[in-house]
C-alpha cells in the first residue's frame, strides 16, 4: 500500500524538477556557484542535499486540517541523500526509532535545574498540535539552508555557502507553500535572503516578538519561527534553555490561536 497522498507526490515531482533545473540535483550537480564557493581540497563534501517531504504533508489528521510546516536546518552534516525518496525514508526511519521516546531531544543540566529540550519531531508535534502522533515526520517537510555539507563531520559550512544557497531556500519555500516555517538556528547564516521578507507582528508580547515573524514573499505569507537547533551547544546553551522552557510554548500558543491560511 502506498502511504503517500497525491499532494505529496506532486510536491516531490515539483521539487525534483526544481533541483534538476537549478543544477543542485546530487546525481547531476552543476550548481552555478560551484566555482565561487571555496571548497578545501583536503576535505570531502556532499553536494545538493535533498529535502524531506512527509507522506501526508498538507493532509488532514484525524479529520482536522493541519498547517503545512517546513523545518529548515543549516545543513545536513555528515552527508545526505541522493534522491528525495531516499531522504524521506531516512527521516521516517529516524522517527520510528524514536517513537517510544517521549521527548526525542535531550536533557540539559544547568544551575541545579534539569530541562528537557524537545527534538525536531517533538517541536513539530507541539506546533501542529499532534502530541499523540508517532509518525509526525509524515506531516512536515524539512530542508537545509545550505545545499552542500561536510562528508566526515557535522561542522557548518562557511558563510559564503549560505549566501549563495539562499535563492534555493527561497525556491523550496515557494514550492512547499507552508503556513509555518521553523528555522532551527538564530545564526545570521540561516536568514540570508529572508531579511527583507520578515515582518514584525503587532500586538505580540515582548517575550516572543524577536522570535516570531510573518514571512511574506511573492504573495505568499506564513509564520516564521526563529529557534535554536535542539543539538545546539556551547555559548548558546543558556539561551536555548530559556527559549524552550519559557518562550517557545508562548509562540506555539499564539500560532494556534492566530492561524494563517487554515
C-alpha positions in Angstrom: 0.0 0.0 0.0 1.3 3.4 -1.0 1.2 5.6 2.2 1.7 8.8 0.3 -1.1 11.1 -0.6 -1.4 12.7 -4.1 -0.3 16.1 -2.8 3.0 14.6 -1.6 3.6 13.0 -5.0 3.0 16.4 -6.6 5.4 18.2 -4.2 8.1 15.6 -4.8 7.8 15.9 -8.6 7.9 19.7 -8.5 10.9 19.7 -6.1 12.8 17.1 -8.1 12.3 19.2 -11.2 13.4 22.4 -9.3 16.6 20.7 -8.1 17.4 19.5 -11.6 16.6 22.8 -13.3 18.7 24.6 -10.7 21.7 22.3 -11.0 21.6 21.1 -7.4 20.5 17.5 -8.0 23.1 15.4 -6.2 23.2 13.0 -9.1 23.8 15.7 -11.6 25.3 18.5 -9.6 26.0 21.6 -11.7 25.4 24.5 -9.3 26.2 27.8 -11.0 28.1 28.9 -7.9 30.4 25.8 -7.8 33.4 27.9 -8.8 32.7 30.7 -6.4 32.4 28.6 -3.3 35.8 27.8 -1.8 36.0 24.0 -1.2 39.1 22.9 0.7 40.9 20.3 -1.3 41.8 18.0 1.6 38.2 17.7 2.7 35.3 15.7 1.3 31.9 17.3 0.6 28.4 16.1 -0.2 26.6 18.3 -2.8 23.0 19.1 -3.4 21.4 17.7 -0.2 17.8 16.7 -0.7 14.8 17.8 1.3 12.2 15.7 3.1 8.5 15.9 2.2 6.3 14.0 4.6 3.9 11.4 3.0 0.9 13.3 4.5 2.3 16.9 4.1 -0.7 19.2 3.6 -3.2 16.5 4.5 -5.7 16.2 7.4 -5.0 14.3 10.6 -8.0 12.7 12.4 -10.4 14.8 10.3 -8.9 18.2 11.1 -6.8 20.4 8.9 -3.1 20.5 9.7 -1.0 23.5 8.7 1.9 22.9 6.3 5.1 23.1 8.4 8.5 23.4 6.8 11.6 22.9 9.1 14.8 24.5 7.9 18.2 23.5 9.4 21.6 25.0 8.5 23.0 21.9 6.7 22.9 18.1 6.7 26.3 17.4 8.2 28.0 14.1 7.5 26.5 13.8 4.0 22.9 13.3 2.9 20.6 11.5 0.4 20.9 11.4 -3.4 17.1 11.5 -4.1 14.1 12.9 -2.3 12.6 9.5 -1.8 15.7 8.3 0.0 15.8 11.3 2.2 12.1 10.7 3.2 12.9 7.1 4.1 15.8 8.3 6.3 13.7 10.8 8.2 10.8 8.3 8.6 13.2 5.7 9.9 14.6 8.1 12.5 11.1 8.9 13.6 10.2 5.2 14.0 13.4 4.6 16.0 12.4 7.4 18.5 8.7 6.6 18.6 8.9 5.3 22.1 10.8 8.3 23.4 8.5 10.9 25.0 10.9 13.7 24.2 13.2 13.0 21.2 15.6 15.8 22.1 18.0 15.9 25.1 18.2 16.6 28.8 20.3 19.6 29.9 21.5 20.2 33.4 22.3 23.8 34.4 22.3 25.9 37.5 20.9 23.0 39.5 18.0 22.5 37.1 17.1 19.7 34.7 15.5 20.9 31.5 14.1 18.7 28.6 14.9 20.2 25.2 12.4 19.0 22.6 13.9 17.4 19.5 12.8 18.2 16.0 9.9 15.7 16.0 8.6 16.9 19.3 8.8 20.6 18.2 6.7 19.6 15.1 4.2 17.7 17.4 3.8 20.8 19.6 3.5 23.3 16.7 1.0 21.1 14.9 -1.0 20.0 18.0 -0.2 16.4 17.3 1.4 15.3 20.5 0.0 11.8 20.2 1.2 11.2 16.6 4.1 8.7 16.5 4.9 9.2 12.8 5.0 13.0 12.9 7.6 13.1 10.1 4.8 12.3 7.7 3.2 15.7 8.4 6.1 18.1 7.9 8.7 19.0 5.2 12.3 19.6 6.1 15.3 21.1 4.2 18.6 22.8 4.7 19.7 26.4 4.2 23.0 25.1 2.6 22.9 22.5 -0.2 26.5 21.3 0.4 28.0 19.9 3.6 31.0 18.1 5.0 31.0 14.3 4.5 33.0 13.4 7.5 31.8 15.8 10.3 28.9 17.9 11.3 30.7 21.3 11.3 28.7 24.0 9.5 29.9 25.4 6.1 31.2 28.9 5.8 29.0 32.0 5.5 29.7 32.2 1.7 27.9 28.9 1.1 24.7 30.1 2.9 24.7 33.3 0.9 24.9 31.6 -2.4 22.3 28.9 -1.4 19.8 31.5 -0.2 17.9 31.6 -3.5 17.5 27.8 -3.4 16.0 28.0 0.1 13.5 30.6 -1.2 12.7 28.4 -4.2 11.9 25.5 -1.9 9.7 27.6 0.3 7.8 28.8 -2.7 7.1 25.3 -3.9 6.2 23.9 -0.5 3.9 26.9 0.3 3.9 26.4 4.1 1.8 28.2 6.7 4.6 27.8 9.3 8.4 27.8 8.9 10.5 26.6 11.8 14.1 27.9 11.3 16.4 25.9 13.5 19.1 28.5 14.1 19.4 32.0 15.4 22.6 32.5 13.3 22.5 35.1 10.6 23.6 32.4 8.1 20.1 31.0 8.3 18.4 34.2 7.2 20.4 35.3 4.1 17.7 36.1 1.5 15.0 36.3 4.2 15.9 39.5 6.0 13.8 41.9 3.9 10.9 39.4 3.8 10.3 39.1 7.6 7.6 41.4 9.0 7.2 42.2 12.7 3.8 41.2 14.2 1.9 43.9 16.0 0.5 43.1 19.4 2.6 40.1 20.3 4.3 40.0 23.7 7.8 41.3 24.2 9.0 37.7 25.0 8.2 36.4 21.6 8.4 39.3 19.2 12.1 38.8 18.4 11.5 35.1 17.5 8.1 35.1 15.7 7.6 36.9 12.3 5.4 37.0 9.3 7.3 35.8 6.2 6.0 37.4 3.1 7.3 36.9 -0.5 5.6 37.0 -3.9 2.1 36.8 -2.5 3.0 34.0 -0.1 2.5 34.6 3.7 3.4 32.3 6.6 4.7 32.4 10.1 8.4 32.1 10.6 9.7 31.0 14.0 13.3 31.7 14.8 14.5 28.9 17.1 17.6 27.1 18.4 18.5 23.7 16.9 17.9 21.0 19.6 21.5 19.9 19.3 22.8 23.5 20.0 25.6 23.6 22.5 28.3 25.8 23.8 27.7 29.6 24.2 24.0 29.3 23.2 23.1 26.6 25.7 21.7 29.1 28.3 19.7 31.0 25.8 18.3 27.7 24.3 17.1 26.6 27.7 15.3 29.8 28.3 13.8 29.7 24.8 12.4 26.2 25.1 11.3 26.4 28.7 9.7 29.9 28.6 9.4 31.4 25.1 8.6 28.5 22.7 5.4 27.5 24.5 4.0 31.0 24.0 4.9 31.1 20.4 3.1 27.8 19.8 0.0 29.1 21.7 0.0 32.3 19.6 0.2 30.4 16.3 -2.6 28.1 17.3 -4.9 30.9 18.2 -4.0 33.1 15.2 -3.8 30.6 12.3 -2.6 31.7 8.8 -4.4 30.2 5.8 -6.1 27.3 7.6 
